[in-house]
């Protein structure tokens, strides 16, 4: 190995070691995203790799209460209240893709929105509607008429079915079109299991044996001792995150599902945790109770769960109560309670300052191990 290649290798190892494996070594910048209009509360739910964030805000109590309204936030522009779809009174934004397309719902409608064209209502038919996510192909997933669906312009809505029970819901989708969520199985109390649907040749539903169950829907089962699971997100590698628990028992555990195995991610020493999002670096974020019974946002990677509040500089006055999404740069969108006691959407960004200070020492130590001659 020549000298240049050795030093490049060392540099890469250092960046990986400090930039990915040890998030607590970095300084983290918290940005208060504000609220859509005045002294409201807000929450951030979706984030793309450009750092654009979406969520919703409202006034939860008098005087006077205000219904939730979706927002779009971008650095340098701030928060934009995108309003509501014509004829409706509420809006909530839950996801945003790389093109800046936003997906959300309000009242009994699911919509797409972008700055250029505004609102576009998605025709999913009558009944109770939900939306979970969209990918970079503008494929949308959620629940309609009690069943999980995938929708795409020109294709319409495809019912993904259940495991033989009454209902199902889709929460996440990756760019390969793999859909994750939860579906009921027959039985009482209702056994709800996490699923992944992997399409084949552009097909998401197939029932070759005519048993009424989607042959492309795989049951992810549960953690040992549990009877219910939900899957919330899936990354480009097909890694899945969610939560597993027992009906009627406060024993909820975040999980990651890889290579056919479901792994318990643990908690922040409390009795429950839920994993909501995973990026391509397999960094996971979500919510966990602490030993004091308080809900905090967490970051999990390489087998370690970290309380996001422990990553903030001292004296900020903020308490991070939820982490909802993470992009491939490791930026995190969520919700925090600020010094004034109001809950606001937040964006957390790991700064390179600490990495820059530690990198020279890392290079020296690692170079010695290489014994360059």
Secondary structure as GFF3:
##gff-version 3
##sequence-region A 1 373
A	DSSP	alpha_helix	3	16	.	.	.	ID=ss1
A	DSSP	pi_helix	17	21	.	.	.	ID=ss2
A	DSSP	three_ten_helix	23	25	.	.	.	ID=ss3
A	DSSP	beta_strand	27	34	.	.	.	ID=ss4
A	DSSP	beta_strand	41	47	.	.	.	ID=ss5
A	DSSP	beta_strand	53	59	.	.	.	ID=ss6
A	DSSP	beta_strand	66	74	.	.	.	ID=ss7
A	DSSP	beta_strand	78	83	.	.	.	ID=ss8
A	DSSP	beta_strand	92	96	.	.	.	ID=ss9
A	DSSP	beta_strand	102	106	.	.	.	ID=ss10
A	DSSP	beta_strand	109	114	.	.	.	ID=ss11
A	DSSP	beta_strand	118	122	.	.	.	ID=ss12
A	DSSP	beta_strand	129	134	.	.	.	ID=ss13
A	DSSP	beta_strand	140	144	.	.	.	ID=ss14
A	DSSP	beta_strand	147	152	.	.	.	ID=ss15
A	DSSP	beta_strand	156	161	.	.	.	ID=ss16
A	DSSP	beta_strand	168	173	.	.	.	ID=ss17
A	DSSP	beta_strand	179	185	.	.	.	ID=ss18
A	DSSP	beta_strand	191	197	.	.	.	ID=ss19
A	DSSP	beta_strand	217	219	.	.	.	ID=ss20
A	DSSP	beta_strand	228	234	.	.	.	ID=ss21
A	DSSP	beta_strand	240	245	.	.	.	ID=ss22
A	DSSP	beta_strand	253	258	.	.	.	ID=ss23
A	DSSP	beta_strand	261	266	.	.	.	ID=ss24
A	DSSP	beta_strand	269	278	.	.	.	ID=ss25
A	DSSP	beta_strand	284	290	.	.	.	ID=ss26
A	DSSP	beta_strand	295	301	.	.	.	ID=ss27
A	DSSP	beta_strand	304	307	.	.	.	ID=ss28
A	DSSP	three_ten_helix	308	311	.	.	.	ID=ss29
A	DSSP	beta_strand	319	326	.	.	.	ID=ss30
A	DSSP	beta_strand	332	337	.	.	.	ID=ss31
A	DSSP	beta_strand	343	351	.	.	.	ID=ss32
A	DSSP	alpha_helix	353	370	.	.	.	ID=ss33
###
